[in-house]
């Protein structure tokens, strides 16, 4: 009986060690990216096989883009809050609602334009083949996404 328990405990310890080893091996890449100084961009370096210099240029572009992006988001949120206030006060489309909708649409268009500009700048930092692949991917994920056509009318 004692021998059966030793075999069981030994097998259990071996299974735990194997699980821990496979877990570590399976998550090492992601864990390494999370320890990066810029974890939100670390996947780009791995996915597009970027050199340290290319990755550093992309990080600088990203930092420069973020400040303007935050301001554009703030302005869009401000317009949306104003629109909510206007809509709560009426049951018809007023000239002020039309104007606010137009302003919000212009802000969203500017946001998309700046985002596309960022994508183009990042792609030019990459080797040509990788830059093309990156552009194709980000455009499909953002401006060319079919998510807007999924709305129910």
N, C-alpha and C positions, 0 to 999 in steps of 0.2 A: 504494500500500500504506500509506503514511504517513497519507494522508487517511482510510482505513478505520479505522486505529487511533485516530485523533483522534475520529472519529464514535463508535466503540465506547466509548472512555474517557469522552467527553462524555455519552453515553447512560447509562453506568454511574453517573457522578456525579449526573446528573439523577434517576435511579431511586433512588439512596441519599438524596438530598435530599428527594424525594417521600415515601419511606418514613419518614424521620425526622420530617417535617412531619405526616404522618398519625398516626404513633405518638404524637407530642407532643399533637396535638389529641384523640386518643382517650383518652389517659390523664391529661389535665390535671385533670379533675374529681376523679378518685380521688387523684391526687397532692396536690391542694389539701386534700382531706379528711384525708389522712395527716399533713399539716403542721399540722393543727388542734391546739389544746391538748387536746382530747378526741376523738381520732380514732375511738374506739369508738362515739361518739354522733353524729359529724358527718353520717352518712347520714340521721339523723332530721331534721335541719334541712333538708337538701335534699329528701328524700322528702315531708315533710309541710309544706313551705313555711313554716317557723317564723320568727318575728321573732327578733331578737337577744335580746330580753327573755324570750320564751317558751323559747328554747333555753337561756338562762342558768338559768332556774328548773328546767328538766329536768336540767341538769348538776348542780345542787345536790341535787335529789332522788336522782339516781343515786349521788352520793358518799355521801349519808346511808344509802342502801340497801346499798352495798357492804360496809360494816363488819359489819352484821348478817348479810349473806349469807355472808361468809367464816366467821363463827363457826358458822352453821348447817351449812355444808359440813364444817367441822372436826368437829363433833359427829356428823354422819352417817358420816364416814370412821372416826371412833373406834368407833361402833357396828358398822360393817361389819367392821372389824379384829377386834373382839371376837367377832363371829359366825363369822368364818373360823376363829378359834382354837377355838371351841366345836365347830364342825363337823368339824374335823380330829381331834378326840378321840373321836368317837362315830360310830355308824352308825344312830342313832335320834334322834327329836325329843324332847329333854328339856324339862322345865319352864323351865330357864334359856335354852334356845334359843328357846322360845315367847316368853318375856319379852323377849329381845333383839330378836326379829323385831317384836314389838309396839312396842318403843321406837324401832326404826329406822323403822317405818311412821309413827309419830306425828311423828318428826322430819321425814320427807319431806312429810307433810301440812302441817306448820307452814311448811316451806320454800315449798310451793306457795301457801299462804295469803298469806304475805308477798310472794311474787312477784306474785300477782294484785293485792294491795293497791298494789304499786308500779305496775303497769300502769294501774290505775284513777287513781292520782294523776297519772301522766304524761299520761294522756288528758285529764284535767280542765285541764291546763296548756295544751293545744292548742285551737285554734278547734274548735267543736263537730263540724263535719263531718269534720275531720281526726282529731279524737280518736276518733270512732266508727270510722273506717277503721283507725286504729292498733290499737284494741282488738280489732277483728275479726281483724286480721292476727296479733297476738301470741298471742291465744287459740288460733288454729288452729295456730300454730307450737309451742305449749307444751301447755297443759292439755287442749285438744281434739284434739290430734294423734292420728292412728291408729297411731302407732309401737308402742304397747303391744299392739295387736291383731295385729301382724305376728309375734308369737312363735309358734314351732311347738310344738305340744303332743304 
